[in-house]
Amino acid sequence: MREFTSELPRRIVRPYTHSRLLPDYRGILAVDAKGFTGRPAIEHEAVSRAVPDLLKAALSRAELGDLWEDRAFPASTGDGYVFGFDPAQMPFVIHPLLLTLQDVLTEYNVLSCGVVPIRLRASVHVGPLPDTGDEFSGNGTARNDTHRLLDSRPVKAVLASHKENITHVAAILSDRCYEDAVAGGYTGRHPDHFVEVAATVEGKPFSQRAWVYVPQPSGPLYENPSDVAATEEPAAEAVGPSPYEDTPTPQVRNSAPSGNINTGTVHGGQSVANHHVAGDHVEGNKARRVRGFQGDQVRGNKYQGRQ
């Protein structure tokens, strides 16, 4: 016969009453399988078991096996996995672990012959979390925000728009992770690999600045249209409704008095001389955001034939 105890749970500590020690700061890594709920029920257990095994294999291959052995508050989420780690290891979790996880998933999906292919979203965060060693360990705002980032629109949009046979991992970093580990220069990945996004979750009161990182991209990275509009110089006068509304594409007029208009590819040099033209005098580069190569590309001796 089952025994019952009369012990009541411990009294919940009220916030804002007196100062206490912060819990230890923990790095948090969470991963989630894309399209899990849409899979046939017979595949659910196999995917649930495969995700931590793939994560463990990636950690071992990236020479970060100690993170798996020392992981704090590990837990399966059904379609994913989460654990805490020493935040000093954050730069290595961002790189090379995420790139190695992409390689491991590529290998797994090729060998699985499409039977149970797995693509993962990953989120990385840091914050104070208690490690009590029981099933309630690791609960706190930082843990909640990690899962909100994992479910946010930008990182879901990446896996939805990138080719499923190439891009197997899409990651999102909290702003603090990015600022401390990436912008601080501690991670072996240049900041240009990361795209700033507004992380929001449908139906949830959550909105945070975050950074998307795709180890092996095969499509456009997510960007907020308002961010692009605010950082790029207008190149032409648009006639008609806003391009961000659900309306037909507006007509565009291009105008360059005393200059050149290029609508295709230009091979060779190009020169423009303006005389007695009123307006701004610009020296150097006027563009704010440039994607791709800017400047002359020279192969061989630049001065060959001029001697």
KEMI-279540 format. One record per residue (C-alpha): y, z, x; chain. Coordinates in steps of 0.02 Angstrom, whole numbers. Example, Ala and Ser with C-alpha at 12.3 -4.5 7.8 and 13.67 -1.06 7.14 Angstrom:
2
<rec yy="-225" zz="390" xx="615" c="A"/>
<rec yy="-53" zz="357" xx="684" c="A"/>
***
This chain:
307
<rec yy="0" zz="0" xx="0" c="A"/>
<rec yy="171" zz="-48" xx="66" c="A"/>
<rec yy="279" zz="97" xx="123" c="A"/>
<rec yy="462" zz="105" xx="77" c="A"/>
<rec yy="595" zz="198" xx="173" c="A"/>
<rec yy="751" zz="276" xx="102" c="A"/>
<rec yy="855" zz="235" xx="255" c="A"/>
<rec yy="1016" zz="145" xx="215" c="A"/>
<rec yy="1085" zz="7" xx="327" c="A"/>
<rec yy="1213" zz="56" xx="455" c="A"/>
<rec yy="1389" zz="67" xx="391" c="A"/>
<rec yy="1485" zz="-95" xx="420" c="A"/>
<rec yy="1623" zz="-68" xx="545" c="A"/>
<rec yy="1794" zz="-99" xx="469" c="A"/>
<rec yy="1907" zz="-214" xx="569" c="A"/>
<rec yy="2085" zz="-174" xx="623" c="A"/>
<rec yy="2057" zz="15" xx="622" c="A"/>
<rec yy="2044" zz="51" xx="809" c="A"/>
<rec yy="2014" zz="-43" xx="971" c="A"/>
<rec yy="1840" zz="-79" xx="1034" c="A"/>
<rec yy="1759" zz="-169" xx="1179" c="A"/>
<rec yy="1735" zz="-356" xx="1153" c="A"/>
<rec yy="1556" zz="-420" xx="1155" c="A"/>
<rec yy="1509" zz="-523" xx="1307" c="A"/>
<rec yy="1572" zz="-701" xx="1306" c="A"/>
<rec yy="1434" zz="-827" xx="1281" c="A"/>
<rec yy="1423" zz="-1013" xx="1293" c="A"/>
<rec yy="1339" zz="-1085" xx="1138" c="A"/>
<rec yy="1242" zz="-1247" xx="1128" c="A"/>
<rec yy="1181" zz="-1312" xx="960" c="A"/>
<rec yy="1091" zz="-1475" xx="922" c="A"/>
<rec yy="1049" zz="-1556" xx="757" c="A"/>
<rec yy="938" zz="-1705" xx="714" c="A"/>
<rec yy="1023" zz="-1848" xx="624" c="A"/>
<rec yy="957" zz="-1891" xx="451" c="A"/>
<rec yy="832" zz="-1748" xx="445" c="A"/>
<rec yy="842" zz="-1718" xx="257" c="A"/>
<rec yy="816" zz="-1903" xx="222" c="A"/>
<rec yy="650" zz="-1906" xx="315" c="A"/>
<rec yy="483" zz="-1895" xx="224" c="A"/>
<rec yy="428" zz="-1714" xx="207" c="A"/>
<rec yy="275" zz="-1745" xx="317" c="A"/>
<rec yy="391" zz="-1775" xx="466" c="A"/>
<rec yy="496" zz="-1616" xx="450" c="A"/>
<rec yy="380" zz="-1500" xx="545" c="A"/>
<rec yy="355" zz="-1626" xx="686" c="A"/>
<rec yy="542" zz="-1647" xx="709" c="A"/>
<rec yy="573" zz="-1459" xx="701" c="A"/>
<rec yy="447" zz="-1432" xx="840" c="A"/>
<rec yy="504" zz="-1580" xx="944" c="A"/>
<rec yy="690" zz="-1536" xx="954" c="A"/>
<rec yy="673" zz="-1376" xx="1060" c="A"/>
<rec yy="540" zz="-1460" xx="1167" c="A"/>
<rec yy="657" zz="-1605" xx="1203" c="A"/>
<rec yy="798" zz="-1484" xx="1243" c="A"/>
<rec yy="686" zz="-1385" xx="1360" c="A"/>
<rec yy="629" zz="-1546" xx="1447" c="A"/>
<rec yy="810" zz="-1601" xx="1472" c="A"/>
<rec yy="859" zz="-1431" xx="1545" c="A"/>
<rec yy="713" zz="-1439" xx="1665" c="A"/>
<rec yy="753" zz="-1617" xx="1718" c="A"/>
<rec yy="936" zz="-1571" xx="1745" c="A"/>
<rec yy="880" zz="-1425" xx="1855" c="A"/>
<rec yy="945" zz="-1300" xx="1728" c="A"/>
<rec yy="779" zz="-1222" xx="1682" c="A"/>
<rec yy="851" zz="-1046" xx="1704" c="A"/>
<rec yy="963" zz="-1074" xx="1554" c="A"/>
<rec yy="808" zz="-1096" xx="1446" c="A"/>
<rec yy="720" zz="-944" xx="1520" c="A"/>
<rec yy="875" zz="-835" xx="1502" c="A"/>
<rec yy="938" zz="-903" xx="1335" c="A"/>
<rec yy="1016" zz="-779" xx="1216" c="A"/>
<rec yy="986" zz="-768" xx="1026" c="A"/>
<rec yy="881" zz="-929" xx="1020" c="A"/>
<rec yy="846" zz="-993" xx="845" c="A"/>
<rec yy="777" zz="-1144" xx="757" c="A"/>
<rec yy="886" zz="-1211" xx="618" c="A"/>
<rec yy="749" zz="-1319" xx="542" c="A"/>
<rec yy="827" zz="-1483" xx="594" c="A"/>
<rec yy="899" zz="-1415" xx="756" c="A"/>
<rec yy="910" zz="-1275" xx="883" c="A"/>
<rec yy="1042" zz="-1155" xx="949" c="A"/>
<rec yy="1052" zz="-1032" xx="1093" c="A"/>
<rec yy="1179" zz="-939" xx="1198" c="A"/>
<rec yy="1200" zz="-948" xx="1385" c="A"/>
<rec yy="1305" zz="-883" xx="1529" c="A"/>
<rec yy="1477" zz="-965" xx="1504" c="A"/>
<rec yy="1492" zz="-990" xx="1692" c="A"/>
<rec yy="1361" zz="-1128" xx="1669" c="A"/>
<rec yy="1470" zz="-1221" xx="1543" c="A"/>
<rec yy="1518" zz="-1364" xx="1663" c="A"/>
<rec yy="1333" zz="-1401" xx="1694" c="A"/>
<rec yy="1290" zz="-1397" xx="1509" c="A"/>
<rec yy="1423" zz="-1530" xx="1480" c="A"/>
<rec yy="1364" zz="-1630" xx="1629" c="A"/>
<rec yy="1229" zz="-1669" xx="1681" c="A"/>
<rec yy="1134" zz="-1590" xx="1534" c="A"/>
<rec yy="1204" zz="-1699" xx="1393" c="A"/>
<rec yy="1177" zz="-1858" xx="1494" c="A"/>
<rec yy="1001" zz="-1801" xx="1539" c="A"/>
<rec yy="966" zz="-1762" xx="1356" c="A"/>
<rec yy="1016" zz="-1942" xx="1316" c="A"/>
<rec yy="890" zz="-2004" xx="1445" c="A"/>
<rec yy="752" zz="-1890" xx="1381" c="A"/>
<rec yy="780" zz="-1946" xx="1201" c="A"/>
<rec yy="782" zz="-2128" xx="1253" c="A"/>
<rec yy="614" zz="-2106" xx="1339" c="A"/>
<rec yy="543" zz="-2009" xx="1191" c="A"/>
<rec yy="600" zz="-2135" xx="1061" c="A"/>
<rec yy="530" zz="-2281" xx="1160" c="A"/>
<rec yy="362" zz="-2196" xx="1183" c="A"/>
<rec yy="356" zz="-2141" xx="1000" c="A"/>
<rec yy="357" zz="-2325" xx="950" c="A"/>
<rec yy="476" zz="-2286" xx="807" c="A"/>
<rec yy="357" zz="-2166" xx="721" c="A"/>
<rec yy="474" zz="-2015" xx="727" c="A"/>
<rec yy="631" zz="-2069" xx="823" c="A"/>
<rec yy="756" zz="-1929" xx="851" c="A"/>
<rec yy="943" zz="-1942" xx="879" c="A"/>
<rec yy="1041" zz="-1782" xx="908" c="A"/>
<rec yy="1215" zz="-1717" xx="878" c="A"/>
<rec yy="1265" zz="-1577" xx="998" c="A"/>
<rec yy="1407" zz="-1452" xx="994" c="A"/>
<rec yy="1465" zz="-1340" xx="1136" c="A"/>
<rec yy="1576" zz="-1188" xx="1112" c="A"/>
<rec yy="1615" zz="-1020" xx="1193" c="A"/>
<rec yy="1666" zz="-850" xx="1127" c="A"/>
<rec yy="1623" zz="-665" xx="1112" c="A"/>
<rec yy="1455" zz="-638" xx="1028" c="A"/>
<rec yy="1344" zz="-483" xx="1022" c="A"/>
<rec yy="1169" zz="-497" xx="1095" c="A"/>
<rec yy="1071" zz="-360" xx="1008" c="A"/>
<rec yy="902" zz="-437" xx="1046" c="A"/>
<rec yy="845" zz="-444" xx="865" c="A"/>
<rec yy="848" zz="-574" xx="726" c="A"/>
<rec yy="1030" zz="-535" xx="686" c="A"/>
<rec yy="1088" zz="-562" xx="865" c="A"/>
<rec yy="1226" zz="-685" xx="907" c="A"/>
<rec yy="1318" zz="-682" xx="742" c="A"/>
<rec yy="1506" zz="-704" xx="743" c="A"/>
<rec yy="1649" zz="-824" xx="721" c="A"/>
<rec yy="1609" zz="-920" xx="880" c="A"/>
<rec yy="1431" zz="-952" xx="815" c="A"/>
<rec yy="1497" zz="-1009" xx="646" c="A"/>
<rec yy="1623" zz="-1127" xx="726" c="A"/>
<rec yy="1487" zz="-1202" xx="835" c="A"/>
<rec yy="1391" zz="-1256" xx="680" c="A"/>
<rec yy="1549" zz="-1317" xx="594" c="A"/>
<rec yy="1585" zz="-1428" xx="744" c="A"/>
<rec yy="1406" zz="-1492" xx="736" c="A"/>
<rec yy="1431" zz="-1542" xx="553" c="A"/>
<rec yy="1606" zz="-1614" xx="576" c="A"/>
<rec yy="1655" zz="-1790" xx="526" c="A"/>
<rec yy="1697" zz="-1860" xx="700" c="A"/>
<rec yy="1529" zz="-1826" xx="783" c="A"/>
<rec yy="1434" zz="-1885" xx="630" c="A"/>
<rec yy="1538" zz="-2044" xx="627" c="A"/>
<rec yy="1487" zz="-2085" xx="807" c="A"/>
<rec yy="1300" zz="-2084" xx="774" c="A"/>
<rec yy="1327" zz="-2180" xx="613" c="A"/>
<rec yy="1426" zz="-2319" xx="698" c="A"/>
<rec yy="1336" zz="-2333" xx="866" c="A"/>
<rec yy="1175" zz="-2430" xx="892" c="A"/>
<rec yy="1023" zz="-2323" xx="857" c="A"/>
<rec yy="921" zz="-2401" xx="997" c="A"/>
<rec yy="1052" zz="-2359" xx="1129" c="A"/>
<rec yy="1152" zz="-2204" xx="1082" c="A"/>
<rec yy="1038" zz="-2056" xx="1053" c="A"/>
<rec yy="1161" zz="-1913" xx="1086" c="A"/>
<rec yy="1337" zz="-1881" xx="1022" c="A"/>
<rec yy="1420" zz="-1718" xx="1075" c="A"/>
<rec yy="1575" zz="-1624" xx="1020" c="A"/>
<rec yy="1660" zz="-1492" xx="1126" c="A"/>
<rec yy="1776" zz="-1357" xx="1062" c="A"/>
<rec yy="1952" zz="-1366" xx="1130" c="A"/>
<rec yy="1924" zz="-1211" xx="1234" c="A"/>
<rec yy="1770" zz="-1285" xx="1317" c="A"/>
<rec yy="1865" zz="-1443" xx="1355" c="A"/>
<rec yy="2018" zz="-1356" xx="1425" c="A"/>
<rec yy="1920" zz="-1233" xx="1532" c="A"/>
<rec yy="1779" zz="-1342" xx="1597" c="A"/>
<rec yy="1838" zz="-1524" xx="1585" c="A"/>
<rec yy="2028" zz="-1522" xx="1599" c="A"/>
<rec yy="2009" zz="-1382" xx="1727" c="A"/>
<rec yy="1912" zz="-1502" xx="1839" c="A"/>
<rec yy="1749" zz="-1403" xx="1843" c="A"/>
<rec yy="1640" zz="-1533" xx="1756" c="A"/>
<rec yy="1573" zz="-1688" xx="1843" c="A"/>
<rec yy="1646" zz="-1800" xx="1707" c="A"/>
<rec yy="1824" zz="-1868" xx="1706" c="A"/>
<rec yy="1930" zz="-1821" xx="1553" c="A"/>
<rec yy="1935" zz="-2006" xx="1508" c="A"/>
<rec yy="1755" zz="-1989" xx="1448" c="A"/>
<rec yy="1814" zz="-1875" xx="1308" c="A"/>
<rec yy="1910" zz="-1921" xx="1150" c="A"/>
<rec yy="2020" zz="-1796" xx="1059" c="A"/>
<rec yy="1981" zz="-1779" xx="873" c="A"/>
<rec yy="2023" zz="-1671" xx="724" c="A"/>
<rec yy="1858" zz="-1590" xx="680" c="A"/>
<rec yy="1845" zz="-1564" xx="492" c="A"/>
<rec yy="1696" zz="-1530" xx="380" c="A"/>
<rec yy="1684" zz="-1598" xx="205" c="A"/>
<rec yy="1695" zz="-1460" xx="77" c="A"/>
<rec yy="1734" zz="-1325" xx="206" c="A"/>
<rec yy="1902" zz="-1246" xx="252" c="A"/>
<rec yy="1881" zz="-1294" xx="434" c="A"/>
<rec yy="1994" zz="-1397" xx="547" c="A"/>
<rec yy="2003" zz="-1382" xx="736" c="A"/>
<rec yy="2055" zz="-1487" xx="883" c="A"/>
<rec yy="1898" zz="-1544" xx="974" c="A"/>
<rec yy="1834" zz="-1675" xx="1095" c="A"/>
<rec yy="1696" zz="-1804" xx="1068" c="A"/>
<rec yy="1586" zz="-1854" xx="1215" c="A"/>
<rec yy="1454" zz="-1991" xx="1205" c="A"/>
<rec yy="1347" zz="-2005" xx="1363" c="A"/>
<rec yy="1288" zz="-2182" xx="1319" c="A"/>
<rec yy="1410" zz="-2263" xx="1196" c="A"/>
<rec yy="1369" zz="-2424" xx="1103" c="A"/>
<rec yy="1513" zz="-2434" xx="982" c="A"/>
<rec yy="1692" zz="-2376" xx="952" c="A"/>
<rec yy="1732" zz="-2194" xx="984" c="A"/>
<rec yy="1806" zz="-2098" xx="839" c="A"/>
<rec yy="1995" zz="-2086" xx="834" c="A"/>
<rec yy="2117" zz="-2022" xx="703" c="A"/>
<rec yy="2229" zz="-2164" xx="643" c="A"/>
<rec yy="2379" zz="-2046" xx="639" c="A"/>
<rec yy="2350" zz="-2002" xx="822" c="A"/>
<rec yy="2343" zz="-2185" xx="873" c="A"/>
<rec yy="2500" zz="-2227" xx="775" c="A"/>
<rec yy="2594" zz="-2083" xx="854" c="A"/>
<rec yy="2550" zz="-2127" xx="1033" c="A"/>
<rec yy="2561" zz="-2317" xx="1037" c="A"/>
<rec yy="2718" zz="-2423" xx="1039" c="A"/>
<rec yy="2732" zz="-2541" xx="888" c="A"/>
<rec yy="2686" zz="-2716" xx="947" c="A"/>
<rec yy="2741" zz="-2813" xx="793" c="A"/>
<rec yy="2834" zz="-2801" xx="629" c="A"/>
<rec yy="2711" zz="-2775" xx="485" c="A"/>
<rec yy="2754" zz="-2843" xx="314" c="A"/>
<rec yy="2665" zz="-2762" xx="167" c="A"/>
<rec yy="2580" zz="-2594" xx="130" c="A"/>
<rec yy="2521" zz="-2471" xx="261" c="A"/>
<rec yy="2364" zz="-2533" xx="353" c="A"/>
<rec yy="2283" zz="-2364" xx="322" c="A"/>
<rec yy="2286" zz="-2386" xx="133" c="A"/>
<rec yy="2143" zz="-2468" xx="41" c="A"/>
<rec yy="2232" zz="-2636" xx="25" c="A"/>
<rec yy="2210" zz="-2811" xx="96" c="A"/>
<rec yy="2259" zz="-2837" xx="278" c="A"/>
<rec yy="2450" zz="-2855" xx="290" c="A"/>
<rec yy="2534" zz="-3009" xx="360" c="A"/>
<rec yy="2603" zz="-2991" xx="536" c="A"/>
<rec yy="2750" zz="-3079" xx="615" c="A"/>
<rec yy="2759" zz="-3089" xx="805" c="A"/>
<rec yy="2927" zz="-3115" xx="886" c="A"/>
<rec yy="2979" zz="-3119" xx="1069" c="A"/>
<rec yy="3153" zz="-3193" xx="1095" c="A"/>
<rec yy="3171" zz="-3266" xx="1270" c="A"/>
<rec yy="2992" zz="-3216" xx="1308" c="A"/>
<rec yy="2810" zz="-3261" xx="1288" c="A"/>
<rec yy="2687" zz="-3229" xx="1147" c="A"/>
<rec yy="2503" zz="-3223" xx="1195" c="A"/>
<rec yy="2371" zz="-3225" xx="1059" c="A"/>
<rec yy="2223" zz="-3268" xx="1170" c="A"/>
<rec yy="2165" zz="-3252" xx="1350" c="A"/>
<rec yy="2286" zz="-3295" xx="1489" c="A"/>
<rec yy="2215" zz="-3354" xx="1655" c="A"/>
<rec yy="2330" zz="-3351" xx="1805" c="A"/>
<rec yy="2504" zz="-3279" xx="1825" c="A"/>
<rec yy="2643" zz="-3270" xx="1698" c="A"/>
<rec yy="2827" zz="-3246" xx="1723" c="A"/>
<rec yy="2974" zz="-3218" xx="1607" c="A"/>
<rec yy="3157" zz="-3221" xx="1657" c="A"/>
<rec yy="3287" zz="-3157" xx="1533" c="A"/>
<rec yy="3471" zz="-3190" xx="1563" c="A"/>
<rec yy="3615" zz="-3116" xx="1463" c="A"/>
<rec yy="3496" zz="-3029" xx="1340" c="A"/>
<rec yy="3564" zz="-2876" xx="1254" c="A"/>
<rec yy="3448" zz="-2725" xx="1237" c="A"/>
<rec yy="3354" zz="-2601" xx="1343" c="A"/>
<rec yy="3328" zz="-2628" xx="1528" c="A"/>
<rec yy="3148" zz="-2579" xx="1567" c="A"/>
<rec yy="3072" zz="-2559" xx="1737" c="A"/>
<rec yy="2888" zz="-2516" xx="1761" c="A"/>
<rec yy="2759" zz="-2490" xx="1626" c="A"/>
<rec yy="2823" zz="-2460" xx="1450" c="A"/>
<rec yy="2650" zz="-2436" xx="1368" c="A"/>
<rec yy="2590" zz="-2261" xx="1333" c="A"/>
<rec yy="2405" zz="-2289" xx="1304" c="A"/>
<rec yy="2310" zz="-2425" xx="1393" c="A"/>
<rec yy="2126" zz="-2461" xx="1364" c="A"/>
<rec yy="2037" zz="-2563" xx="1494" c="A"/>
<rec yy="2100" zz="-2635" xx="1658" c="A"/>
<rec yy="2287" zz="-2652" xx="1684" c="A"/>
<rec yy="2362" zz="-2744" xx="1830" c="A"/>
<rec yy="2308" zz="-2883" xx="1948" c="A"/>
<rec yy="2126" zz="-2902" xx="1991" c="A"/>
<rec yy="2104" zz="-2982" xx="2161" c="A"/>
<rec yy="1944" zz="-3034" xx="2248" c="A"/>
<rec yy="1953" zz="-3084" xx="2429" c="A"/>
<rec yy="2111" zz="-3101" xx="2533" c="A"/>
<rec yy="2264" zz="-3092" xx="2422" c="A"/>
<rec yy="2370" zz="-3184" xx="2549" c="A"/>
<rec yy="2247" zz="-3322" xx="2592" c="A"/>
<rec yy="2336" zz="-3490" xx="2604" c="A"/>
<rec yy="2508" zz="-3411" xx="2625" c="A"/>
<rec yy="2504" zz="-3395" xx="2813" c="A"/>
***
